[in-house]
Amino acid sequence: MADLGILVPLFALSIPIVTIWTRHQQKMAAIQAETTAEKAALYATSNAQLEERVRVLERIITDGGYDTALQIESLRDQREVEASRLPAETRQ
């Protein structure tokens, strides 16, 4: 009987602790859900941007402009080779 006298107050004191812990867990779950939603939105935006860039690159490659870009790059490469062949005094 003496054990029951100790258990009743302990049980009564544990109810508010469990209530506080439960509220805390609910708040943590809400914060985690919000963070997950924000991350999903960021990934969706990033994915859309990457898809748009791929579309642009596909357009460039399938158009005749890709040859133009290659020609521009080859001219840059030629200038770099020619510049490296010049003596050091004339490069400055």
TASULBEL-V467749 format. One record per run of one state. SS is the DSSP state (H for helix, E for strand, C for the rest). FROM is the first residue (numbers start at 1). TO is the last residue. If there is no record, write none. Layout:
ss: [SS	SS]
from: [FROM	FROM]
to: [TO	TO]
//
This chain:
ss: [C	H	C	H	C	H	C]
from: [1	2	63	65	86	88	92]
to: [1	62	64	85	87	91	92]
//
